[in-house]
Amino acid sequence: MDTQTHGLAGQILHGEFDDSLEAILDAVTERRKATRSVRVAQAFSGFSVGDTVRFNDRTRPKYLVGVEGTITRKRQSKVEVTIGADAGKFRAGSPIVVPVELIDAV
């Protein structure tokens, strides 16, 4: 943490903003949503139909982690990935619609 951020966090921890905690929490929540939206949009624009991808460690169920597939369709902020091998209940050739945060380019 840089000095300025540490200072603000310290002030909050010491109760200097107790009357404003709900407003601070709301502001932080909104800011996190906004930055997530930007990250999702950037990640989404970085993928194209036909790209080979791999499910990353944020994926649930865990048996999909490391499974490779091909993007076969883009849908708003999600992609359809057709997997290349059987994995748990999913069979090779099965399309799985997932948020872009769960896949990495190969």
C-alpha positions in Angstrom: 0.0 0.0 0.0 1.3 3.5 -0.8 1.5 6.0 2.0 -1.6 8.0 1.0 -3.8 4.9 0.8 -2.4 3.5 4.0 -3.1 6.8 5.6 -6.8 6.8 4.6 -7.1 3.1 5.6 -5.6 3.9 8.9 -8.0 6.8 9.4 -10.9 4.6 8.7 -9.6 1.9 11.1 -9.2 4.5 13.8 -12.8 5.6 13.5 -12.2 9.0 12.0 -15.0 8.4 9.4 -17.5 6.4 11.5 -20.3 8.7 10.6 -19.7 8.1 6.9 -19.0 4.3 6.8 -22.1 3.4 4.9 -21.4 6.1 2.2 -17.8 4.9 2.0 -18.9 1.3 1.6 -21.4 2.3 -1.1 -18.7 4.3 -2.9 -16.2 1.4 -2.8 -18.8 -1.0 -4.0 -19.7 1.2 -7.0 -16.1 1.7 -7.8 -15.4 -2.0 -7.7 -18.3 -2.6 -10.1 -17.0 0.1 -12.5 -13.5 -1.3 -12.6 -14.8 -4.8 -13.0 -16.9 -3.7 -16.0 -13.8 -2.1 -17.6 -11.8 -5.3 -17.0 -14.5 -7.5 -18.5 -14.9 -5.3 -21.5 -11.2 -5.3 -22.2 -11.0 -9.1 -21.7 -14.0 -9.6 -23.9 -12.7 -7.5 -26.7 -9.4 -9.5 -26.6 -11.1 -12.7 -27.6 -12.4 -13.7 -31.0 -14.4 -16.6 -32.3 -11.9 -19.4 -33.1 -9.5 -18.6 -30.3 -8.1 -21.4 -28.3 -8.6 -20.9 -24.6 -8.0 -22.7 -21.3 -10.2 -22.6 -18.2 -8.3 -20.9 -15.4 -8.2 -21.5 -11.6 -11.2 -19.3 -10.9 -13.4 -21.8 -12.7 -16.0 -23.9 -10.9 -16.4 -26.9 -11.1 -12.7 -27.5 -10.5 -12.5 -30.3 -13.0 -12.7 -27.8 -15.8 -9.5 -26.0 -14.7 -6.9 -26.5 -17.4 -9.4 -27.8 -20.0 -8.9 -26.3 -23.4 -11.5 -25.3 -25.9 -12.3 -23.0 -28.7 -14.5 -19.9 -28.6 -17.4 -20.6 -30.8 -19.6 -17.6 -30.0 -19.5 -14.3 -28.2 -22.6 -13.2 -26.1 -22.5 -9.8 -24.5 -20.0 -10.3 -21.7 -19.8 -14.1 -22.0 -18.3 -16.5 -24.5 -19.3 -20.0 -25.6 -16.4 -22.4 -25.4 -16.6 -25.8 -27.1 -14.3 -28.1 -25.1 -11.9 -30.5 -26.8 -11.9 -33.3 -24.3 -14.3 -34.9 -21.8 -14.3 -33.2 -18.4 -16.6 -34.3 -15.6 -20.2 -34.1 -16.8 -19.1 -32.2 -20.0 -18.3 -34.2 -23.2 -15.9 -33.2 -25.9 -17.6 -30.9 -28.3 -20.0 -29.6 -25.6 -20.5 -25.8 -25.7 -20.2 -24.1 -22.3 -21.2 -20.5 -21.8 -18.9 -18.8 -19.3 -17.8 -15.3 -18.2 -14.6 -14.2 -19.8 -12.9 -14.0 -16.4 -12.8 -17.8 -16.3 -10.7 -18.3 -19.4 -7.2 -17.4 -20.6 -5.8 -17.3 -24.1 -3.6 -20.3 -25.0 
